[in-house]
Amino acid sequence: NKYICPIEKTLDLIGGKWKPIILWALVEDEVLRYGELKRSTTGITDKMLSQQLKSLEEDDLILRRQYDEIPPKVEYRLTKKGKTLIPLLEEMCNWGNNILSMKK
């Protein structure tokens, strides 16, 4: 893919409503199971969560680890590449907090 601007690449990887929220949950808790991610992304459907997790995994931002147990156990965590997003996500969080605290 050709990108006119590096921001396009960033948004391609982490843009949308859910990816930053999923990534932020993994920043805060480091390792989460599917159900925990579902609870931390209030309002997301199972289909959307599965799609977003698959996309983040394909882009090497998160690691999916499945354990051979009954019932099945799957954990998600940030990859080394995913951890490079932490400063950006922290700044997005700080910016959002500042905007929320501003008076109209």
Contacts in CASP RR format, 6 or more apart in sequence:
PFRMAT RR
TARGET T0000
AUTHOR 0000-0000-0000
METHOD contacts of the structure
MODEL  1
NKYICPIEKTLDLIGGKWKPIILWALVEDEVLRYGELKRSTTGITDKMLS
QQLKSLEEDDLILRRQYDEIPPKVEYRLTKKGKTLIPLLEEMCNWGNNIL
SMKK
1 9 0 8 1.000
1 12 0 8 1.000
3 9 0 8 1.000
3 12 0 8 1.000
10 88 0 8 1.000
13 19 0 8 1.000
13 59 0 8 1.000
13 61 0 8 1.000
14 20 0 8 1.000
14 23 0 8 1.000
14 61 0 8 1.000
14 85 0 8 1.000
18 41 0 8 1.000
18 44 0 8 1.000
18 48 0 8 1.000
18 49 0 8 1.000
18 52 0 8 1.000
19 52 0 8 1.000
19 55 0 8 1.000
19 56 0 8 1.000
20 89 0 8 1.000
20 92 0 8 1.000
21 40 0 8 1.000
21 41 0 8 1.000
22 37 0 8 1.000
22 40 0 8 1.000
22 41 0 8 1.000
22 49 0 8 1.000
22 52 0 8 1.000
22 53 0 8 1.000
22 56 0 8 1.000
22 62 0 8 1.000
23 56 0 8 1.000
23 61 0 8 1.000
23 62 0 8 1.000
23 78 0 8 1.000
23 82 0 8 1.000
23 85 0 8 1.000
23 89 0 8 1.000
24 89 0 8 1.000
24 93 0 8 1.000
25 32 0 8 1.000
25 36 0 8 1.000
25 37 0 8 1.000
25 40 0 8 1.000
25 41 0 8 1.000
26 32 0 8 1.000
26 37 0 8 1.000
26 62 0 8 1.000
26 76 0 8 1.000
26 77 0 8 1.000
26 78 0 8 1.000
27 78 0 8 1.000
27 86 0 8 1.000
27 89 0 8 1.000
27 90 0 8 1.000
29 36 0 8 1.000
29 40 0 8 1.000
30 77 0 8 1.000
30 78 0 8 1.000
31 75 0 8 1.000
31 76 0 8 1.000
31 77 0 8 1.000
32 40 0 8 1.000
32 75 0 8 1.000
32 76 0 8 1.000
32 77 0 8 1.000
33 73 0 8 1.000
33 74 0 8 1.000
33 75 0 8 1.000
33 76 0 8 1.000
34 49 0 8 1.000
34 53 0 8 1.000
34 74 0 8 1.000
34 76 0 8 1.000
37 49 0 8 1.000
37 53 0 8 1.000
37 76 0 8 1.000
38 44 0 8 1.000
38 46 0 8 1.000
38 49 0 8 1.000
41 49 0 8 1.000
44 52 0 8 1.000
53 62 0 8 1.000
53 64 0 8 1.000
53 76 0 8 1.000
56 62 0 8 1.000
57 63 0 8 1.000
57 64 0 8 1.000
60 79 0 8 1.000
60 81 0 8 1.000
60 82 0 8 1.000
61 78 0 8 1.000
61 79 0 8 1.000
61 81 0 8 1.000
61 82 0 8 1.000
61 85 0 8 1.000
62 76 0 8 1.000
62 77 0 8 1.000
62 78 0 8 1.000
62 79 0 8 1.000
62 82 0 8 1.000
63 76 0 8 1.000
63 77 0 8 1.000
63 78 0 8 1.000
63 79 0 8 1.000
64 74 0 8 1.000
64 75 0 8 1.000
64 76 0 8 1.000
65 74 0 8 1.000
65 75 0 8 1.000
65 76 0 8 1.000
65 77 0 8 1.000
66 72 0 8 1.000
66 73 0 8 1.000
66 74 0 8 1.000
67 73 0 8 1.000
67 74 0 8 1.000
67 75 0 8 1.000
78 85 0 8 1.000
78 86 0 8 1.000
END
